[in-house]
Amino acid sequence: QVQLVESGGGLVQAGGSLRLSCAVTGLTFSNLIMGWFRQAPGKEREFVAAINRSGGNPYYSDSVKGRFTISRDNAKNTGYLQMNSLKPEDTAVYYCAADPPPWGSGYSTPTKYDYWGQGTQVAVSS
């Protein structure tokens, strides 16, 4: 059974930091392209970041570039999203997603990813 389980969300003041984790079971983690998306109330799901199988070539949306860092630990079957300098507009439910082989194209397209976590809430107060 495939499971992606996010953790690490919470309430933080503007300028603060959070680290999200995404634990994956039921898939060969080292074969997955991993992505993070977020969805704020009343808005569409938005791409945040993605990382390739080896952990290289991270890709970020312009809205988080320079503040967020995506990483992965293939030995622990876990992906991470380090979020620094958080802003109120970062408030959303954050989802991790996995793209197994054969990998689709376009890191930022939600339909590329076959598996999704349940989401973790991030709230940033001003």
Residue pairs with C-beta under 8 A, 6 or more apart in sequence:
1 25
1 26
2 24
2 25
2 26
2 27
2 115
3 23
3 24
3 25
3 26
4 22
4 23
4 24
4 96
4 97
4 98
4 115
4 116
4 117
4 118
5 22
5 23
5 25
5 117
5 118
6 20
6 21
6 22
6 94
6 95
6 96
6 117
6 118
6 119
6 120
7 20
7 21
7 23
7 120
8 18
8 19
8 20
8 21
8 120
9 18
9 20
9 94
9 120
9 121
9 122
10 18
10 121
10 122
10 123
11 123
11 124
11 125
12 18
12 86
12 122
12 123
12 124
12 125
13 124
13 125
14 86
14 87
14 88
14 124
14 125
14 126
15 85
15 86
16 86
16 124
17 82
17 83
17 84
17 85
17 86
18 83
18 86
18 122
19 80
19 81
19 82
19 83
20 36
20 80
20 81
20 83
20 94
20 96
20 120
20 122
21 78
21 79
21 80
22 34
22 36
22 78
22 79
22 80
22 81
22 96
22 117
23 76
23 77
23 78
24 32
24 77
24 78
24 79
24 98
25 77
27 98
27 100
27 115
28 100
29 72
29 74
29 77
29 78
30 53
30 74
31 53
31 100
31 101
32 53
32 98
32 99
32 100
33 50
33 51
33 52
33 53
33 98
33 99
33 103
33 107
33 112
34 50
34 51
34 70
34 72
34 79
34 96
34 97
34 98
34 99
35 47
35 48
35 49
35 50
35 51
35 96
35 97
35 98
35 99
35 107
35 108
35 112
35 113
36 48
36 49
36 50
36 70
36 79
36 81
36 94
36 95
36 96
36 97
37 45
37 46
37 47
37 48
37 94
37 95
37 97
37 110
38 45
38 46
38 48
38 90
38 92
38 93
38 94
38 95
38 122
39 45
39 46
39 92
39 93
39 95
39 119
40 46
40 91
40 92
40 93
43 92
45 95
45 110
46 61
46 63
46 92
47 61
47 107
47 108
47 109
47 110
48 60
48 61
48 64
48 68
48 81
48 94
49 58
49 59
49 60
49 61
49 64
49 68
49 70
49 81
50 58
50 59
50 70
50 107
50 108
51 57
51 58
51 59
51 70
51 71
51 72
51 79
53 74
55 71
55 72
55 74
58 69
58 70
58 71
59 107
59 108
60 68
60 70
61 108
63 89
64 83
64 90
67 83
67 84
67 85
67 86
68 81
68 82
68 83
68 84
69 81
69 82
69 84
70 79
70 80
70 81
70 82
71 79
71 80
71 82
72 78
72 79
72 80
73 79
73 80
79 96
81 94
81 96
83 90
83 122
86 122
86 124
87 124
88 124
88 125
88 126
89 124
90 122
90 124
91 122
91 123
91 124
92 121
92 122
93 119
93 120
93 121
93 122
94 119
94 120
94 121
94 122
95 116
95 117
95 118
95 119
96 116
96 117
97 110
97 113
97 115
97 116
97 117
98 113
98 114
98 115
98 116
99 112
99 113
99 114
100 114
100 115
103 112
104 111
104 112
105 112
106 112
